[in-house]
Amino acid sequence: MRSRLLLAMSLLLVLSGCSSQLGRDIPECDGGVTNSVVMQIQSVPGTFYVPCVSALQAGWDFNHVEPRSGLATFTIDSDRIGEPFVTIRTTATCDISGAGPASSDERPIELYKDVVEDFEVRIVVVPEGPTEATLAAAQSVVVDSFGLRMRDRAVDARVDVVDSPTRDRIRAAQAAGAHVITISIRDAEEGTVALLLAGESEERVGTVRQVLDEIEEHVRKPSYRGSWFYVFEGGCTEYRFDAAGAGVETVAADVQRSLGFLDADAIKQTAREAGYDIP
């Protein structure tokens, strides 16, 4: 009787469009029938799958399921990369027009991704000429940059020796989101370089150490933003990411290890056997 009452209460809240306090229990992948699992199924009645939590990484916190008619959501906080850093939304359909197919870790569920990974600081060194002196100076910049980290980002510095005008090489590097360091023959003689920050046209001149410090002042936290769409019959689950900070480079793998899916039909059958009055 109690289980039937809980289900009836949750169903009324779903149909009214109000959030429920009953979904504070975690929908565990091996936890069987819980209110949070049932409410997800009730929110999207035709879904073949509902998302679940298999494990939480250190520093992660689960925020309760919020059911609506046609929508069920929950979020996960991290003390390092965002509160919340990912929102899990299950609906009947998703707009995946901007996403591309990806290898799914949840077969036979299909996966599409539309994400932007911004982990590295990219620096392109453009020796003018190039001459033996400017090439040597450019290689020295790369050596000085090796192993550097700027605000939790690895530095990826490389020399562009493509046989094209300097101006074209600078434009191509900036278009790819890189900071550009140019070295003229005079720079090579005086031990200076010129810096063009990504997206800017104002040139700064100084020593290698000075321009590297200037780049670091303009570096933001590494980030992982966008959406994964798990598409299946009767529904779609979106993982919406807004993660930034130290350790964000592993967020994709961490989330794959931490979340999964439950078979809705199997849960319905188990729920009926447990006394839930579920269609």
DRENDOGU-175619 format. One record per atom (N, C-alpha, C): residue in one letter; x, y negated, z. Coordinates in pm, whole numbers, padded with zeros to 5 digits, always signed. Atoms other than C-alpha are relative to their C-alpha. Example, Ala and Ser with C-alpha at 12.3 -4.5 7.8 and 13.67 -1.06 7.14 Angstrom:
# residues 2
A+00089+00119+00000/A+01230+00450+00780/A+00090-00120+00000/S-00082+00119-00006/S+01367+00106+00714/S-00077-00109+00073/
# end
This chain:
# residues 279
M+00083+00121+00000/M+00000+00000+00000/M+00086-00125+00000/R-00087+00117-00008/R+00284-00241+00091/R+00064-00028-00135/S-00065+00021+00129/S+00459-00184-00241/S-00098-00056-00101/R+00101+00052+00091/R+00135-00245-00430/R-00027-00149+00030/L+00025+00138-00038/L+00083-00567-00233/L+00114-00090-00049/L-00113+00079+00045/L+00434-00693-00311/L-00006-00023-00150/L+00008+00014+00145/L+00385-00624-00678/L-00114-00095-00039/A+00112+00089+00031/A+00047-00797-00681/A+00037-00145+00026/M-00042+00137-00032/M+00195-01105-00512/M+00096-00052-00106/S-00098+00045+00099/S+00486-01120-00755/S-00066-00026-00134/L+00068+00017+00128/L+00256-01077-01054/L-00079-00130-00003/L+00075+00125-00006/L+00035-01365-00939/L+00093-00120-00018/L-00095+00109+00011/L+00340-01588-00907/L+00054-00012-00141/V-00046+00002+00138/V+00464-01488-01250/V-00103-00066-00089/L+00104+00051+00087/L+00132-01563-01413/L-00028-00147+00025/S+00024+00140-00029/S+00103-01897-01237/S+00115-00089-00041/G-00115+00078+00044/G+00448-02003-01359/G+00081-00054+00116/C-00074+00049-00116/C+00579-02061-01005/C+00114+00095+00031/S-00111-00087-00040/S+00914-01935-00880/S-00038+00076+00125/S+00034-00086-00111/S+00910-01659-00624/S+00117+00013+00096/Q-00103-00026-00100/Q+01100-01609-00299/Q+00021+00150+00019/L-00012-00144-00018/L+01055-01233-00333/L+00121+00057-00074/G-00106-00053+00084/G+01339-01201-00583/G+00138-00021+00054/R-00131+00028-00054/R+01623-01271-00346/R+00087+00126+00008/D-00083-00121+00001/D+01733-00906-00349/D+00067+00013-00136/I-00077-00011+00124/I+01999-00831-00609/I-00053+00115-00084/P+00042-00110+00088/P+01881-00626-00912/P+00121+00089-00032/E-00120-00082+00015/E+02155-00366-00868/E-00020+00106-00107/C+00008-00098+00109/C+02234-00137-01159/C-00022+00142+00052/D+00022-00134-00057/D+02232+00166-00927/D-00086-00008+00125/G+00079+00020-00121/G+01985+00030-00672/G-00144+00046-00009/G+00136-00047+00013/G+01668+00180-00810/G-00101-00112-00015/V+00108+00097+00015/V+01335-00004-00801/V+00006-00102+00114/T+00005+00109-00097/T+01353-00341-00627/T-00094-00108-00053/N+00091+00106+00043/N+01128-00644-00635/N+00060-00083-00113/S-00063+00083+00103/S+01382-00838-00844/S-00001+00069-00136/V+00005-00075+00126/V+01391-00562-01107/V-00143+00001-00054/V+00140-00006+00043/V+01012-00526-01117/V-00047-00135-00053/M+00044+00132+00043/M+00961-00901-01146/M+00055-00038-00137/Q-00053+00025+00135/Q+01190-00918-01448/Q-00083+00072-00105/I+00082-00076+00094/I+00989-00647-01618/I-00138-00064-00016/Q+00131+00063+00007/Q+00662-00818-01528/Q+00005-00133-00076/S-00011+00128+00068/S+00790-01151-01662/S+00003+00016-00151/V-00010-00028+00144/V+00869-01002-02004/V-00052+00142-00022/P+00060-00133-00006/P+00626-00709-02027/P+00046+00097-00108/G-00035-00091+00107/G+00740-00569-02362/G+00147+00036-00007/T-00143-00022+00008/T+01111-00563-02285/T+00039+00146+00022/F-00051-00136-00018/F+01299-00235-02321/F+00110+00005+00106/Y-00110+00004-00096/Y+01581-00349-02088/Y-00013-00124+00088/V-00015+00117-00087/V+01641-00582-01792/V+00142-00002+00053/P-00137+00009-00049/P+01979-00713-01672/P+00010+00037+00148/C-00024-00040-00138/C+02130-00589-01349/C+00144-00032+00038/V-00133+00031-00053/V+02436-00642-01129/V+00065+00130+00047/S-00071-00120-00042/S+02688-00360-01098/S+00105-00031+00105/A-00100+00040-00099/A+02948-00551-00895/A+00016-00151-00008/L-00032+00143-00002/L+03037-00905-00790/L+00147-00016+00031/Q-00141+00026-00023/Q+03393-01031-00814/Q+00018-00081+00128/A-00030+00079-00120/A+03561-01190-00512/A-00030-00148-00027/G+00034+00141+00014/G+03425-01541-00462/G-00127-00026-00079/W+00124+00016+00076/W+03105-01477-00661/W-00120+00018+00093/D+00125-00011-00075/D+02753-01524-00520/D-00117+00010-00097/F+00122-00019+00080/F+02424-01405-00666/F-00109-00093+00051/N+00116+00081-00034/N+02128-01644-00675/N-00126+00069-00049/H+00116-00086+00018/H+01784-01484-00661/H-00068-00016-00135/V+00078-00001+00124/V+01569-01392-00958/V-00116-00099+00010/E+00115+00091+00009/E+01321-01661-01062/E-00087+00043-00117/P+00088-00046+00108/P+01029-01514-01260/P-00097-00107-00046/R+00104+00082+00061/R+00803-01706-01494/R-00073+00090-00101/S+00066-00074+00106/S+00553-01588-01749/S+00083-00013-00128/G-00082-00001+00121/G+00773-01490-02043/G+00147-00028+00023/L-00139+00035-00028/L+01101-01572-01867/L+00038+00046+00141/A-00057-00034-00130/A+01314-01427-01586/A+00146-00044+00000/T-00137+00049-00007/T+01639-01588-01474/T+00063+00032+00135/F-00078+00008-00123/F+01911-01551-01217/F+00137-00056-00036/T-00130+00063+00023/T+02248-01719-01177/T+00104+00058+00093/I-00113-00044-00082/I+02591-01641-01039/I+00094-00118+00019/D-00093+00106-00036/D+02815-01889-00858/D+00140+00057+00017/S-00138-00034-00031/S+03192-01885-00830/S+00063-00118+00072/D-00067+00108-00072/D+03400-02083-00583/D+00118-00057-00078/R-00114+00047+00079/R+03660-02126-00858/R-00041-00060-00133/I+00026+00042+00138/I+03490-02173-01195/I-00140-00058-00023/G+00128+00066+00020/G+03141-02312-01132/G-00112+00052+00087/E+00116-00035-00083/E+02822-02314-00926/E-00127-00059-00062/P-00037-00134+00048/P+02665-02162-01123/P+00094-00010-00120/F-00082-00003+00121/F+02907-02058-01394/F-00066+00082-00110/V+00074-00073+00103/V+02666-01824-01573/V-00146+00014+00043/T+00143-00017-00021/T+02288-01815-01606/T-00049+00112-00090/I+00049-00116+00075/I+02118-01491-01713/I-00150-00019-00020/R+00139+00029+00035/R+01787-01545-01895/R-00055+00113-00088/T+00065-00102+00082/T+01558-01270-02025/T-00133-00054-00051/T+00121+00048+00066/T+01287-01365-02274/T-00040+00102-00107/A+00045-00090+00106/A+01089-01200-02552/A+00086-00012-00125/T-00084+00023+00118/T+01309-01356-02824/T+00106-00104+00032/C-00106+00100-00013/C+01625-01564-02862/C+00030-00058-00138/D-00046+00062+00123/D+01744-01809-03126/D+00150+00024-00011/I-00142-00036+00014/I+02074-01657-03239/I+00057-00055-00130/S-00041+00050+00129/S+02108-01865-03555/S+00143-00055+00000/G-00136+00054-00005/G+02433-02025-03435/G+00103+00098+00050/A-00090-00101-00058/A+02586-01702-03302/A+00042+00101-00104/G-00050-00104+00088/G+02790-01433-03468/G+00001+00136+00069/P+00000-00133-00060/P+02783-01054-03415/P+00131+00029+00070/A-00118-00036-00077/A+03024-00917-03157/A-00010+00146+00041/S-00002-00138-00047/S+03129-00575-03033/S-00073+00008+00134/S+00082-00007-00121/S+02872-00476-02771/S+00055+00101+00099/D-00038-00090-00109/D+02967-00325-02437/D-00122+00071+00057/E+00125-00056-00052/E+02603-00221-02388/E-00077+00072-00111/R+00066-00074+00107/R+02523+00015-02675/R-00121+00074+00054/P+00020+00045+00138/P+02269+00050-02834/P-00045-00146-00012/I+00040+00140+00004/I+02194-00313-02742/I+00099-00078-00088/E-00084+00083+00086/E+02325-00558-03002/E+00045-00126+00075/L-00056+00118-00068/L+02544-00851-02894/L+00041-00104-00103/Y-00040+00114+00083/Y+02588-01194-03054/Y+00059-00107+00093/K-00066+00099-00084/K+02816-01470-02927/K+00011-00135-00071/D-00023+00137+00045/D+02835-01848-02964/D+00070-00071+00115/V-00077+00053-00113/V+03114-01956-02728/V+00121-00077-00050/V-00123+00075+00025/V+03406-02197-02716/V+00095+00028+00116/E-00105-00024-00099/E+03718-02080-02532/E+00103-00112-00012/D-00097+00109+00001/D+03946-02368-02436/D+00097+00025+00115/F-00092-00046-00104/F+04234-02213-02244/F+00139-00061-00009/E-00139+00040+00021/E+04560-02341-02395/E+00014-00149-00027/V-00038+00133+00048/V+04732-02673-02446/V+00083+00022-00126/R-00068-00023+00128/R+04830-02670-02813/R+00079-00124-00041/I-00091+00107+00042/I+05127-02879-02922/I+00066+00041-00130/V-00067-00023+00128/V+05253-02901-03279/V+00111-00103-00013/V-00115+00088+00015/V+05602-03044-03329/V+00030-00013-00149/V-00019+00027+00143/V+05651-03208-03669/V+00132-00072-00022/P-00126+00066+00032/P+06012-03275-03768/P-00010-00070-00136/E+00008+00073+00126/E+06023-03546-04033/E+00119+00037-00086/G-00106-00043+00093/G+06223-03454-04339/G-00032+00134-00061/P-00080-00005-00122/P+06291-03204-04208/P+00149+00009-00033/T-00145-00010+00015/T+06668-03231-04163/T+00052+00096+00106/E-00059-00090-00099/E+06906-03016-03967/E-00013-00059+00140/A+00007+00065-00131/A+06901-03272-03685/A-00142+00001+00054/T+00138+00003-00050/T+06522-03308-03666/T-00053+00140+00031/L+00040-00138-00028/L+06472-02931-03685/L+00057+00047+00135/A-00062-00039-00127/A+06716-02878-03399/A-00070-00067+00118/A+00071+00071-00107/A+06541-03145-03192/A-00139+00059+00022/A+00133-00061-00012/A+06202-02986-03267/A+00005+00132+00074/Q-00016-00128-00070/Q+06321-02644-03154/Q+00029-00023+00148/S-00029+00032-00140/S+06452-02807-02836/S-00127-00032+00077/V+00128+00030-00065/V+06101-02937-02760/V-00074+00129+00034/V+00068-00128-00024/V+05959-02586-02796/V+00065+00073+00116/V-00071-00065-00110/V+06228-02449-02564/V-00036-00066+00133/D+00035+00070-00123/D+06152-02718-02304/D-00144+00028+00043/S+00141-00026-00030/S+05781-02631-02327/S-00027+00145+00039/F+00023-00143-00022/F+05828-02255-02289/F-00031+00027+00147/G+00039-00038-00135/G+05649-02117-01982/G-00072-00108+00078/L+00069+00106-00071/L+05492-02450-01891/L-00149+00030+00015/R+00145-00002-00018/R+05141-02468-01748/R-00043-00141+00039/M+00055+00131-00029/M+04934-02785-01740/M-00142+00016+00050/R+00133-00010-00061/R+04637-02787-01501/R-00065+00135-00030/D+00045-00139+00014/D+04602-02410-01514/D-00011+00047-00145/R-00001-00041+00140/R+04649-02397-01892/R+00142+00036-00042/A-00129-00031+00061/A+04934-02224-02074/A+00027-00097-00114/V-00039+00090+00109/V+05125-02444-02319/V+00047+00083-00118/D-00038-00067+00124/D+05151-02318-02677/D+00059-00105-00094/A-00068+00098+00085/A+05410-02527-02863/A+00067+00072-00117/R-00063-00059+00118/R+05526-02454-03216/R+00045-00110-00094/V-00054+00095+00096/V+05720-02624-03493/V-00069+00021-00135/D+00061-00005+00133/D+05544-02707-03822/D+00104-00042-00104/V-00100+00028+00104/V+05790-02680-04109/V-00060+00023-00139/V+00067-00016+00129/V+05531-02650-04387/V+00052-00106-00096/D-00053+00091+00101/D+05655-02808-04709/D-00113-00089-00053/S+00103+00097+00038/S+05404-03094-04720/S+00032-00131+00069/P-00030+00129-00061/P+05407-03466-04634/P-00029+00000+00151/T+00014+00008-00146/T+05444-03549-04264/T-00141-00040+00039/R+00134+00048-00033/R+05113-03736-04261/R-00104+00112-00012/D+00095-00110+00018/D+04926-03429-04393/D+00015+00103+00112/R-00021-00097-00108/R+05085-03203-04131/R-00057-00051+00132/I+00055+00060-00121/I+04988-03444-03855/I-00152+00010+00000/R+00145-00007+00010/R+04628-03460-03977/R-00052+00142+00022/A+00043-00139-00015/A+04601-03081-04000/A+00009+00045+00145/A-00018-00040-00140/A+04735-03035-03647/A-00105-00064+00089/Q+00101+00067-00081/Q+04503-03296-03498/Q-00140+00054-00028/A+00130-00057+00035/A+04206-03150-03686/A-00023+00133+00072/A+00009-00127-00072/A+04283-02819-03512/A-00002-00019+00151/G+00009+00028-00143/G+04270-02993-03173/G+00132-00002+00073/A-00131-00002-00062/A+04645-03003-03111/A+00053-00141+00025/H-00079+00121-00019/H+04862-03277-02966/H+00120+00011-00094/V-00107-00002+00100/V+05133-03378-03215/V+00120-00080+00050/I-00126+00067-00030/I+05495-03462-03140/I+00079-00008-00130/T-00079+00017+00122/T+05686-03608-03434/T+00142-00043+00037/I-00141+00031-00023/I+06063-03640-03457/I+00061-00050-00130/S-00069+00059+00116/S+06232-03876-03701/S+00150+00018+00016/I-00146-00007-00009/I+06603-03888-03781/I+00049-00092+00111/R-00038+00093-00107/R+06630-04189-03551/R-00029+00059+00137/D+00033-00066-00126/D+06448-03999-03274/D+00106+00104+00036/A-00099-00104-00025/A+06692-03711-03313/A+00131-00059+00049/E-00125+00065-00039/E+06983-03952-03278/E-00009-00060+00140/E+00015+00071-00127/E+06839-04136-02976/E-00059+00085+00113/G+00056-00088-00102/G+06686-03839-02793/G-00142-00035+00039/T+00140+00035-00025/T+06329-03965-02824/T-00091+00079-00093/V+00102-00060+00086/V+06007-03833-02976/V-00120-00092+00000/A+00125+00076+00005/A+05670-03980-03076/A-00117+00095+00022/L+00116-00083-00036/L+05337-03848-02945/L-00128-00058-00055/L+00138+00032+00037/L+04992-03853-03097/L-00090+00100+00073/L+00090-00089-00072/L+04737-03713-02855/L-00113+00048-00091/A+00109-00055+00080/A+04461-03493-02997/A-00115-00100-00008/G+00113+00089+00020/G+04189-03711-03147/G+00033-00147+00010/E-00037+00140-00012/E+04386-04035-03106/E+00097-00041-00111/S-00088+00050+00106/S+04578-04257-03350/S+00113-00086+00053/E-00103+00085-00059/E+04788-04462-03109/E+00124+00084+00033/E-00125-00074-00018/E+05150-04347-03107/E+00071-00045+00128/R-00078+00028-00121/R+05349-04322-02784/R+00141+00054-00022/V-00139-00040+00020/V+05730-04302-02784/V+00069+00014+00136/G-00075-00021-00124/G+05952-04161-02509/G+00086+00123-00010/T-00077-00124-00004/T+06167-03872-02402/T-00096+00118-00003/V+00084-00120+00001/V+06041-03516-02428/V-00074+00015+00132/R+00063-00013-00131/R+05974-03507-02054/R-00113-00101+00017/Q+00103+00103-00012/Q+05779-03833-02072/Q-00125+00032-00080/V+00119-00029+00081/V+05553-03723-02355/V-00071+00125+00051/L+00066-00117-00059/L+05489-03384-02191/L-00082-00041+00122/D+00076+00051-00114/D+05385-03567-01874/D-00124-00075-00047/E+00114+00074+00056/E+05159-03789-02087/E-00109+00097-00046/I+00098-00100+00043/I+04993-03483-02240/I-00072+00059+00120/E+00061-00062-00118/E+04934-03330-01897/E-00104-00092+00064/E+00097+00093-00057/E+04756-03646-01780/E-00134+00005-00072/H+00123-00003+00079/H+04499-03593-02056/H-00061+00140-00011/V+00049-00139+00007/V+04448-03218-02005/V-00113+00020+00098/R+00111-00037-00087/R+04117-03100-01865/R+00015+00145+00045/K-00002-00138-00046/K+04051-02776-01680/K-00029+00095-00116/P+00038-00099+00102/P+04044-02463-01897/P-00147+00035+00014/S+00144-00022-00005/S+03687-02377-01989/S-00045+00111-00094/Y+00067-00102+00082/Y+03457-02111-02133/Y-00147-00037+00000/R+00138+00048+00007/R+03123-02242-02256/R-00071+00058-00122/G+00079-00053+00109/G+02841-02113-02472/G-00089+00114+00046/S+00098-00105-00032/S+02613-01810-02487/S+00035+00135-00064/W+00007-00136+00056/W+02608-01434-02531/W-00148+00034-00009/F+00139-00044+00017/F+02284-01288-02665/F-00004+00152-00017/Y+00024-00144+00012/Y+02198-00923-02596/Y-00141+00018-00055/V+00128-00009+00071/V+01919-00841-02841/V-00045+00146-00007/F+00053-00136-00001/F+01698-00535-02810/F-00150-00005-00027/E+00144-00003+00031/E+01344-00421-02885/E-00079-00055+00118/G+00088+00056-00101/G+01088-00625-02696/G+00058-00113+00082/G-00056+00107-00082/G+01329-00880-02557/G+00142-00038-00038/C-00136+00049+00021/C+01659-01063-02541/C+00049-00057+00133/T-00061+00058-00120/T+01893-01149-02255/T+00117-00087-00040/E-00107+00096+00029/E+02112-01457-02281/E+00085-00020+00125/Y-00093+00044-00103/Y+02422-01509-02069/Y+00047-00140-00041/R-00036+00137+00035/R+02467-01888-02071/R+00115-00045+00092/F-00121+00030-00076/F+02820-01986-01963/F+00028-00150+00006/D-00056+00134-00019/D+02946-02315-01821/D+00107+00015+00108/A-00105-00037-00094/A+03272-02207-01660/A+00126-00081-00028/A-00123+00077+00016/A+03583-02417-01598/A+00082+00010+00128/G-00088-00004-00116/G+03885-02389-01372/G+00097+00116-00005/A-00102-00105-00007/A+04163-02157-01267/A-00063+00138-00003/G+00051-00136+00011/G+04099-01796-01368/G-00108+00018-00104/V+00110-00010+00097/V+03843-01877-01637/V+00038+00086-00119/E-00042-00082+00114/E+04053-01689-01894/E-00053+00143+00005/T+00047-00138-00014/T+03924-01358-01755/T-00151+00009+00019/V+00143-00002-00033/V+03559-01460-01716/V-00078+00095-00088/A+00075-00089+00089/A+03440-01265-02020/A+00012+00145+00046/A-00021-00137-00045/A+03595-00938-01903/A-00062+00022+00138/D+00057-00013-00134/D+03488-01003-01543/D-00152+00016-00004/V+00146-00007+00011/V+03125-01058-01645/V-00042+00135-00058/Q+00034-00131+00056/Q+03122-00744-01859/Q+00009+00109+00104/R-00013-00100-00106/R+03243-00544-01560/R-00108-00015+00107/S+00088+00029-00112/S+02995-00708-01324/S-00149+00015-00030/L+00141-00006+00036/L+02668-00700-01519/L-00028+00117-00094/G+00041-00109+00089/G+02475-00432-01704/G-00149-00009-00027/F+00142-00002+00032/F+02126-00328-01808/F-00065+00127+00053/L+00083-00113-00040/L+01851-00101-01678/L-00105+00027-00106/D+00104-00042+00093/D+01610+00095-01895/D-00136-00032+00063/A+00126+00045-00059/A+01273-00072-01836/A-00102+00112+00011/D+00096-00110-00006/D+01067+00239-01920/D+00030+00093+00117/A-00037-00087-00111/A+01263+00447-01671/A-00035-00065+00134/I+00033+00071-00123/I+01217+00179-01405/I-00151+00001+00024/K+00145-00002-00013/K+00843+00164-01474/K-00048+00135+00054/Q+00040-00134-00044/Q+00810+00541-01430/Q+00035+00021+00146/T-00042-00014-00139/T+01010+00535-01106/T-00087-00086+00091/A+00083+00090-00079/A+00806+00238-00983/A-00138+00059+00024/R+00133-00063-00016/R+00479+00422-01047/R+00008+00113+00103/E-00015-00112-00094/E+00609+00724-00857/E+00020-00052+00142/A-00022+00059-00133/A+00709+00490-00572/A-00124-00072+00053/G+00123+00059-00046/G+00355+00353-00556/G-00031-00135-00056/Y+00031+00127+00064/Y+00381+00037-00764/Y-00111+00021-00105/D+00105-00004+00101/D+00072-00029-00972/D+00049-00080-00120/I-00065+00070+00110/I+00266-00116-01284/I-00045+00061-00133/P+00050-00055+00128/P+00138-00081-01647/P+00104+00089-00067/
# end
